[in-house]
């Protein structure tokens, strides 16, 4: 984004719009960011992109870009500190964590920021901060710490063995986690992962004032397939349904099996009108392909959009209620 377009997007910063100051900001080697809370718009200077190896202004100007670059092991710690500062539980925002570079590696940065404008009710309206590259410093201290340890050859061999054992254990833990969060039949997210993901998405929608919608769906007259052709045919129908629906979704969306033949879609960043378009696309697609089922297949679908202040279970209940209305009104329908 050039200086003129940034000035148009942000008329409240006369100092930053000064040509000399703006040029200095863009020349800074580390990253400067400017978050507008109400719109979700985030400006990042060219130095921010260069620090992480991206082409300047090549990523989306929103908070999800920042969140997606944070190392998964650091994300919870960062968001807790961020929320504490926004809510006034902490007097400052400054934290060290890892960000993903364009090459897929992670760079240690120090992130600091300050709220520069608030609404009349005291809630944040604007926040400005900087990302500083501290990777070499972190590596230096890690190397220094390693050098200060005097280990014998036997201890080193034992450490290596323990490392291999730990890697094997971590691999097993990750595999166990995957199995614990995956529906054994359809290989989509199971109920446990659904509840965890939806709670996280509700918190993110609240934190960043972003839209969030869910779609509940199940197969009309599914019991007839089981009764007439056996549960094996029913299982194959559910597997085919999951595969077909996954093909209609974005990478950031989540498809989960809620139970029986009922599935739930979590659609981050999606208003109700767009969720209806997604639901209609899925409904029409399944009606067309038929899932190779011995009986014609149609879906009933329910829609619900996240409301400020509600919990994930309330959102689920509203989506489930919409699905029941679609069933009651004749099936093969979409209801809100």
Buried (B, 14 or more C-beta within 10 A) or exposed (E): BEBEEBBEBBEEBEEBBBEEEBEEBBEBEBBBBBBBBEEBBBBBBBBBBBBBEBEBBEBEBBBBEBBBBBBEEBBEBBBEBBBBBBEEEBEEBEBBBBBBBEEEEBBBBBBEBEBBEEEEEEEBBBBBBBBBBBBEEBEEEEEEEEEEEEEEEEEEEEEEEEEEEEEEEEEEEEEEEEEEBBBEBBEBBBBEBBBEBBBBBBBBBBBBEBBBBBBBBBBBEBEEBBEEBEEEBBBBBBBBBBBBBBEBBEEEBBBBBBEEBBBBBBBBBBEBEBBBEBBEEBBEBBBEEBBEBBBEBBBBBBBBBBEEEBEBEBBBEBBBBBBEBBBEEEBBBBBB
